[in-house]
């Protein structure tokens, strides 16, 4: 983070690329959608099962991610009409961020798992 590029005004919020990025992907279901697409899970029902997202919430997040250019929708069946979702270059650029977030979570948040005998 470069302090030179950030606003120092005390009368308005700081201009910040982190805040801008969070407007697009800073919500649980959005990040989990990107995770699933990174795992090559492309279909709505499979994404829903793997994330646990409510149907309506998932539909809204997919639309928002598509509008932001993070994912793209591709028709894989005309009858009945069915779409699948793929990461764009911008979406694939998030995968190292998710990897780092996972590693941080494993190190600082998620309790160690033990095998039950």
Secondary structure, DSSP 4 states (H G I P E B T S, - for coil): --GGGS---SSSPPP-HHHHHHHHH-SHHHHHHHHHHHTT--BHHHHHHHH---HHHHHHHHHHHHHTTSEEEEEEEETTEEEEEEE-HHHHTTHHHHHHHHHHHHHHTSPPP----
